[in-house]
Each structure stands twice: as C-alpha cells, then as structure tokens.
C-alpha cells in the first residue's frame, strides 16, 4: 500500500494522507517527480514501461509519486533506485521545473551523471528496458508513438 501526502492548492501539506488509487477531493494534490539523467554525451537515460502498466511498452523518464513524509528530491532519488537500481549522486541533480497540474504538483529533476547502463536493474512490473537516447531520438520516438508524450516541457529541458 502506497500512501501520499495531500497538499493544498498552494503546495502546503495538509496533514492528511491518501492511498494510491483512491480519489482525491477537488483542490487536493499530491507530489510527483520526473527524473532525467543526462550523460556527458548529451544523451538521456530512458526506461521502458512493462506491458501491465498504463502506456504499455512505451519509453519515458524515471518518475513517480512522493511517499508520505518525502520531499520531491528524496522521491526522485528513491524512484531511480527502485525503478532502475541506480544510486544517483545527490550533488549531480537539481530541480529544473515545477508545475501545478490538475491533481498534482510535478517537479522535474535533471541529474548530470554518467551512469553505467550495464548496472541498471529493472523493478519487476515497472520497467523492462533502459537505454541512452539523444534528444533527437526521443523526439522521433514521440512522433512514432513509442515514447509517452506527456512531457510538455521537453523542448525547454533539451534546450
């Protein structure tokens, strides 16, 4: 059972929690992170969703929801560790965007780190592949329907 802190519309914790999958009330939000890992070649580490998930077999960045008591940076580090088995160096990352969306606050992190792709370890039922991809390759994958297209900030991220 995954529990999330509930935030108000000004991004303040309300002291209430909700179980993942339960409906939230109007004006309630939870905290979500997207984590992009960029290597020294300018490529991004992307992961492939398992067939049992929404957007099955599609590529994306690592991400997920913050658990009760976590801030977004802690959630970013944990999600990468859980989903692909990589421990990122905290000093190599920073939050580059913050968005308020319909039911969540989204923080987007960029880590500049040369991760050894051979050490990636997939979380069962979450991830079934990982690879490095250039911004051009990711854009092509979006156009071809292979990449989750919910990342409206990509042009700004890729600069």
Secondary structure, 3 states (H helix, E strand, C coil): CCEEEEECCCCCEEEEEEECCCCCCCCCEEEEEEEEEECCCCCEEEEEECCCCCCCCCEECEEEECCCCCCHHHHHHHHHHHHHCCCCCHHHEEEEEEEECCCEEEEEEEEECCCCHHHCCCCCCCEEEEEEECHHHHHHHHHCCCECCCCCCHHHHHC
